[in-house]
Amino acid sequence: MFLVGLAGAAWWVTRTPAADYQVQPTRLFEQVISHVQSFGVDSLGEAELFRRAAEGLVTELGDEFASLTPRGERHTPSIDPGGLGLQFTIRGGALIVLGVPPLSPAWRAGLESGDQIMAIDGVSVRVPNRDLILAALDGPADSTVRLQVRRPGAGTVLDLELRRETPRPFRVSDLVSLGQGTYYLAIHQAGPGVAEVVGRSLRLLPAAARGLALDLRGAGSGSLEEAAALVDLFLAPGEPALRVRGRDSLPKSYSAQHDLVMPAGVALAVLVSPETADAPELLAGALQDHDRALLIGDPTFGRGVSQEEFTLSNQWVIRMSTVRWETPLGRLLQMPEPGDSIALLEDRPIFATASGRPVRGGGGVVPDSVRKRLPTPPGWVELLRAVGPAFPGMLQAMDSLAVEPPGVTPSYRPTAKDLALLLDRLKGQGIRPAQDVVEQGAGEFGRLLGDRLVLTRLGEAGWVRRAAVLDPDLRDAVVLLRTARSPSALVQGK
């Protein structure tokens, strides 16, 4: 089970104010062990008690990457367990989906950012442990894994089946032309080799290119090495790329090492979201620090740490985060505490960029243009509730819909006939939402249908061209890139 033994064994240390202690902490620990041994209803030996207490202490660090395992039972962290394309985070004691790359098994199954994974193959996720989660998600290609998922607002638990693929070290889109000298490139998942592929795409930009929309939304992965390699593509040799800081130590700075790959005359707009984390997040922050790009979207997730492993004398291995990442200006990426609000942007410290522009610090990266998000339409929420556990069947019906000529194009919008045909197929599966619920959720229902058909039939390039019209963030980025007089004018808002 994912319940780490006595995960709450250290609760008495963290939940009680220090002023209430009447004994030394070591003495308190000895007394607790003694009383548990003497009066606990379940008999446990001293060695087992100490092991569980140690595991509980590691769990209580609030470090989602921390673990304590026997030397021979370690699970090597994977960038893409099972080839599922599933990026996740552990915050507030819950296992939350962070990013879902297009056309990945996780996307095909209907997972979305913000979903909470409740169980993996029927085993409840109670106290999430990253090593055990990675091991449970991993498996041979073409095998399946079942996830029980709670979707915020839907009021139901979805039972989704994902078919594993060969793991990928990274996921990057092709370079897509959006016309009038503007291009699109997305990093969905960062890992070893990602910078080489991104650099190859940047070198494909023609001399007449005016602007590039770099999409980092939903990208939450990548090590410090990948972050440094990505930043290196956009900076001149010697320019500060990033900083790292250990506990109570002075920051250590790293500078760009190689020739600039991003053409200096091409304007750059970067799209970010609350799911942008790790290497892509540091890339966004560094580009903002150097006035290389205009950032559009939402404040990012706030995760940038590196881990070390230490072999203990009893051959157990403890892994924990030991270094925090900072942007070149010294803005910390890691949020101070899990679940801290990033809504009060005016309370964040202000830093000055290379040109003197004010940017916010305090954890995560605050974009230059923060978007006002509309709440999920109530009608769509009601439709999801009405569909309930039959959600996978609804997606299958969408993917199998036969659209009549002129067929699916990037600008495809479902017709009334398409939606009626889809509803008939749903009825054949026993899915019968009330007519008023269908009418209230028709807008989002049609959007999801259109997105899935375009992406599955035309691939990511077709989906990007569709998003350039329907996605507000990308649409605005394209307009700004086409009208900017120069890269610096775009950043300065002139």
N, C-alpha and C positions, 0 to 999 in steps of 0.2 A: 504494500500500500504506500501511497504518497505521504502518509502521515508519518513525519519524522519523529521517531521515538521521543516522547516527552519534549516536543518542540517548545512547550511552555515551561520547560524546566528552569529557564532563566527569568521567568516572569516576575518573580519576587525581587529580582535585582532592578528591573527596569520600570516596574509599575508602582513601587512604593517610594515616596520622597526620601532622600538620603537623611534628612533631619530626624526621621522616625527611628533610625537604627540606634539601638542601645548597646550593640556589640560590634566588634570588628567584622568586616565582610567575610574574611576567611572563617571566623568562628561561626558566623551565621550559616555559611555553607555546610560546615561540619554538623551543626545542629539539625539542619534540614535533612541531610543524608541520614543521620542517626534516627530521627523520628520516622522517616519513610521506611527505613529498615525495620524498625521496632513495631510500628503501628499501621503501616500500609496494608490494605486489604489483599493486595497482590504481593507475593514474596519475590524479591529480586535481590540477586547477589550484589556485593559492593562494586565489582568490576562493571556489571551491567548498568548500575545506577550512575556511575561516573561517566560511562560512555554516553548514556542518554543525556546527561547534564551537559556534556561537551557539545553534543549535536544541537541541543537546545540553545546553547550560547551562540553557536555559529548562526543558527537560524535567526536569532534575535538581533543580529547585527544590522538588519535592514538592508543587507547587500544581496541582491538577487543572484549574484554570481558566486557567492560564498558557498563552500561545501566542505565536508569532512568525511573522507572515505578511506577504507583500507587500501593500501598501496596497489594491490592487484585488482581492485574493483572500480577503478576510475573510468569515467566515460569522457572521452575526448570531446570537448565542445564542438558542435557541428554548425556550420553556417546555414545548412539546408537539410535538416534531418528528414530522411525518407524521400527527399526530392519533392516535398510537399509545397515548397514556397511559402511556408508559414513562419512568419516572424512574430515573436511574442515577447511579453514583458511580465514580470511579477511585481505587482504593486498593491499595497493594501491587503496583502494576504490572498490575492486572487490572481489567476492566470488569464491574462488579457491578450487578445489578438492585436498586434501592433500594425502589421502591414500584410497585404495580400497582393502579390504581383499578378498582373493580368495573365490569363490563360494557364496559370499554375493549377495543380490539383486543388489547392485550397480555394482558389477563385471559382473553379468549376463547381465545387460543392456548395458554393454560396456563402462562404465565410466573409465577414466584413470587419474592418477595423473597429475595435471597441467591443466585439463579442467576448463573452467570458466563457472559457472552456471549463465545464463542470466535471467531466469524466473522459477518460481515454480508454477505449475498449472495455467499458463497463467498470473501470476502477476509478473511484472518486478522487478528485484532486482536492485534498483538504488543506494541507500545508504545502504549497508548491515548492518543489525542489528541482532546480534546473537540470541537474544531471539525470535524475530519474525521468523527467519529462522528455529530455532528448532521447533517452534510451527507449521510452515507450513510443515516441513518434517515429523513430527510425525503423527500418526494415527493408527487405529486398524489394526491388522494383516489381511492379504489377501486383503486389500484395495490397491489402486494404487495412485501413484503421478507421474505427468509428469514434466520433466525437459527440458528446452531448454538450450543447452550446446554449447559453442564455443570451438572448439579444436584448439590449436595453430598450425598454419601452414596449416590446412586443408581448410581454407577459406570458411567454411560453418557452419551453426548452426544446430545441431542435435536435433531432438525431441525424447527424450527417455522416456519410461514408466518403472517405477520401482514398483514391487509388494512388499508391506511391509510384514515383518515377525515379530515374537515376539522379542523385543529388547534383546540384550545380554549384560551382564556387561563387557565382555571381549571376545577376540578371540585369541586363542592360538592353534598352530598345535600340533599334536601328535609327540612324539619322533620317528624319522625315522632313521633306520640303513642304512648307505651308504656303508657298507662293510669295511673290514680291520681296524676295531676298531674305525671308525668315525661315528658320529651321527649328526642329524640335528634337530633343534627346532626353531620355529618362534613365535614371539609375533606380532600379526597383529593389535591388539587393546587392550590397557591397561585400566583396570577399577577395581572396587572393587572385590577382590578375585583372581586377576590375579597371585599374588605372590604364593598363595597356590598351584595353578595348575602348575606353572612353577617349584616350589619346588618338587612337586610330580614326574614330569618328570625327574628332575635331580637325584632323588633317584633311578630311574629305570636304570640309567647308570650302566652297568655291571663292574665288577672289572677289566676286560681286556680292557675297553674302553681307546682309545688313545687320541681322540680329539672330540670336539663338535663345530659345526658351529651354532652360535646363530644369527638368522636372524631378524634384527630390521628394515629392509627397509619398508617404507610406514607406520610405526607405529607412529601415531601422536595423542596421547591421554594419559589420566591418570593424577591423582592429585599428589601432593607432598607426600601424604601418600602412594600411590601406588609406587611411585619412591623409597621411603625409604624402603618399604617392598621388592622390587625387588633387590635393592643393597644389602640388608641384607643377601640374599641367597649366595652371593659370597665372603663375607668378614668374618673375624674372629671377635669375640666379642671385642669391644673397638676400632676397626679400624675406622677412619673417613669415614663417608658415604656420607655426603653432607653438604652444608651450605646454609643458606638463609640470605638475607639482605633486610631490608626495606629502606625507604627513609632516607638518611643521618644518617644511624645507623651502628653500628659495626655488622659484620656477626655473626650469631649464628650457631654453628656447631652441627651436629648430628652424632652419632657413631652407628656401628652395635651392635645389642642387642642379637642376637641369635647365635646358633652354625652354623658353616660353612656347607652349604648344597652341594655346588658344590665340587666334589671330587678334592682334591689338586693336584693329579697326572694327571688330564685330561687337555690337552691343549685346549685353548679356542680362537676361531676366531669369531669376531663379524662383521656382515655385516650391514652397514649403508648407508643411501641415503639422498638426499635433503628433503625428506618427513619425516625423522625420527625426532620426536619432543616430547616435554613433558617428561613423565616418562621414556619411552625407551631411549630418548636422554640423560637424566641424568644418566641412567644406563650405557650407553656406555662411557660417560665421566668419571664416577667413576672407571670403570674397567680399562680404559686407565691410569688414575692417579696412580692406585695401581699396574700397570704392570701385571694385571691379564689376559689381552686379547690383541690380535693383532687386530686392527680395519682396515677393508677393505671397500673401497667404495668411497663415495663422502662426502664432508662436510655437516653436518646435517642442519636442518632447522633453528634452533635458536629460540626456544620458551620454556620458563620455568618461569612461574609466578603463583602466587596464588592470589585469589581475596577475598575481604571482602564485606559484605553488611552493609549499614548504613540506618536506618530508620530516615527520616527527620521529622521535627516538623509538617509538613503538611501531614504526613502519606505517602509520596512518599518514594521509596526505591532507593538508588543509590548503584550500584555495580561497583567496579573498582579494578584493580590489585594493590596490596599494597606491595607485596614481590617478589623479584627476586631470582631465584635458582642459586646456584653455585656448581661446582664439589668440591670434597675434597680439591683440590689445590687452590680453589678460582677462577676458570675459570667461567666467566659469560656465561650462556646459551643464554639469550635473546639478539637478535641482537639489537644494539643501536637504529637504526631507521628502520621503515618498508621499505623493499625493498633494504636495504644496500647490496652492492656487497660483496661476499665472494671469489671472484676470486683472489685477490691479497693476497695470503696466506703469502708471505714473509713480508708483513707489519704488521702482527699480533704479539702481544706480545708472548714471549716464557716463558714457565714454565718448571720446572724440575720435573719429576715423582719420585716415591720412589727410583728408581735405578739410577736416574740422567739423564734419557732420556729426550730430549727436545720435548715438545708438544706445539701446538699453542693454544692461547686463543683468546679473542676478540669477542665472540659470536658464538654459535653453537659448534660442536665438529669436529675437523679436523682429519680424520683417519690417521693411520700410513702409509698405502698404499693408496694413492689417485689415482683413476683410470682415465685413459684418455677415455672420452666418445666420441663415434662416432656419428656424426649427423644423424638424421632420413633420411633414403635413399630417395632421391627425387622421385623415382618411386613409393614408398609407399604413399607419400604425394599426388602425382597425382592420384593414385588409390582411395584414400579417397575422394578427390575432385570429382572424377567421380561418385563415389557411392552416395555422398552427403546425402540428407535426407533419402535415402534408407538404411542407415547404420544398423538400427535395423533389417531389413529384411535379410541383409547379415549375421548377427550373428545368427539369427534363422536358416538360411540355413546351416550354419556351424554346429550348435549343433545337427541338425537332420540328418547329413550326415551318411549314412550307409556304414561303411568301411568293405570291404570284408576280409575274413581270410587271414593272421593270425590275423587280427584285430588290435585293439589299444593296444600297449604296451608302457612302459615308453620311449622307444627309437623310437616310431612311427614318421615317417616323411611322409607327404602326397606324394603320387605318382602322376604322370601326369594324371592317370586315375581318382584319387580322385579329383584333381583340376578341371578336365574337367566336372565331375559330378556336382561339386559345381557351376561352371559357368552356367551349364544348368539350375540348380535350380534358380539361380539369374535371368536368362533370363525369367523364368516363372513368376517372380515377377516384370518384367519390368526393371530390372537392367542390363544394357548392356554397360559396360565399353569397350572402344576401345581395340583392341587386343594388340597394342603396349603399352598401359597403363598397361594392365594385365601382359605383359611380364616384364616390368620395375619393377613392384611391386610384382612380383611372390615370391621373397624371404621372405619378411615380411608377405605377404599374407599366404604363407605356414606355417610360424612360428606361426602366430595367430591361424590358423586352428588347427595345431598340439597341441598347448598349450590348447586350449579350449576342444578339444576332449579328451586329456589325463586327464585333470582336472575333466571334467564332468563324464567320464566313469570310471576312476581309482581312483578318489579322490585325496586329497592333497599328500598322500604318493607317489603315482605314479608320480604326477607332480614334487615332490621334486627330485625323482630319475632321472627324465628327466633333471631337472635343473642342477643337479650335473655334467652333461655332456655338456649341451648347454649354461648354464648361466656362463659367464666368471668369475664373482666375486665368486660365489659358487664353481665353478670348481677349481679356484686357492686356495680358502680356504681349500678345501678338500686335495689338493696336499700338501699344507704346513702342515696341521695337520697330515697327514700320514708320513711325512718325519721328523718332528720335534723330536729332541732327548728328549726334556722335555718341559713343559709349559714355563719356563723362556727362554729357547733357542728359542722358537717360537717368543716370544715378542722381544727379543734382536736381532733377525735376524741372529742367529748363526746356 
